[in-house]
Amino acid sequence: MLERRRSDSQPGFGVVKLGWVTRNQHEEIAVQMETSIWVQVRPENTAPTAA
């Protein structure tokens, strides 16, 4: 996860920016990608639970 922020216009949602790097057998970067996803946020004071 590169960054996260709550939406100003839609309080129950936010944007999370994710990044991936794939390296080849010589440890050189072969693929580098960043994407942003729209997610629903957890209510305040709610801790994640183990599955």
KEZAVO-404219 format. One record per residue (C-alpha): residue number from 1; residue in one letter; x, y, z negated. Coordinates in nm, 3 decimals, always signed. Example, Ala and Ser with C-alpha at 12.3 -4.5 7.8 and 13.67 -1.06 7.14 Angstrom:
BEGIN
(1, 'a', (+1.230, -0.450, -0.780)),
(2, 's', (+1.367, -0.106, -0.714)),
END
This chain:
BEGIN
(1, 'm', (+0.000, +0.000, +0.000)),
(2, 'l', (+0.147, +0.330, +0.110)),
(3, 'e', (-0.116, +0.564, -0.027)),
(4, 'r', (-0.474, +0.585, -0.145)),
(5, 'r', (-0.724, +0.867, -0.185)),
(6, 'r', (-1.090, +0.911, -0.260)),
(7, 's', (-1.317, +1.053, +0.004)),
(8, 'd', (-1.422, +1.413, -0.054)),
(9, 's', (-1.743, +1.375, +0.147)),
(10, 'q', (-1.844, +1.027, +0.021)),
(11, 'p', (-1.762, +0.990, -0.352)),
(12, 'g', (-1.815, +0.612, -0.366)),
(13, 'f', (-1.554, +0.546, -0.098)),
(14, 'g', (-1.187, +0.601, -0.030)),
(15, 'v', (-0.910, +0.550, +0.223)),
(16, 'v', (-0.618, +0.313, +0.167)),
(17, 'k', (-0.313, +0.328, +0.394)),
(18, 'l', (-0.131, -0.004, +0.437)),
(19, 'g', (+0.201, -0.078, +0.604)),
(20, 'w', (+0.376, -0.390, +0.732)),
(21, 'v', (+0.729, -0.455, +0.857)),
(22, 't', (+0.829, -0.777, +1.033)),
(23, 'r', (+1.196, -0.858, +1.080)),
(24, 'n', (+1.362, -1.101, +1.318)),
(25, 'q', (+1.629, -1.360, +1.234)),
(26, 'h', (+1.895, -1.085, +1.240)),
(27, 'e', (+1.702, -0.874, +0.985)),
(28, 'e', (+1.627, -0.612, +1.252)),
(29, 'i', (+1.283, -0.455, +1.254)),
(30, 'a', (+1.075, -0.632, +1.518)),
(31, 'v', (+0.731, -0.487, +1.436)),
(32, 'q', (+0.631, -0.197, +1.216)),
(33, 'm', (+0.268, -0.106, +1.161)),
(34, 'e', (+0.059, +0.132, +0.950)),
(35, 't', (-0.320, +0.131, +0.929)),
(36, 's', (-0.585, +0.300, +0.720)),
(37, 'i', (-0.895, +0.123, +0.591)),
(38, 'w', (-1.221, +0.259, +0.449)),
(39, 'v', (-1.307, +0.091, +0.117)),
(40, 'q', (-1.571, +0.116, -0.151)),
(41, 'v', (-1.418, +0.220, -0.483)),
(42, 'r', (-1.477, +0.050, -0.817)),
(43, 'p', (-1.681, +0.240, -1.072)),
(44, 'e', (-1.478, +0.440, -1.327)),
(45, 'n', (-1.345, +0.242, -1.627)),
(46, 't', (-1.387, -0.094, -1.453)),
(47, 'a', (-1.085, -0.320, -1.477)),
(48, 'p', (-1.023, -0.584, -1.207)),
(49, 't', (-1.091, -0.942, -1.313)),
(50, 'a', (-0.898, -1.256, -1.221)),
(51, 'a', (-1.071, -1.485, -0.974)),
END
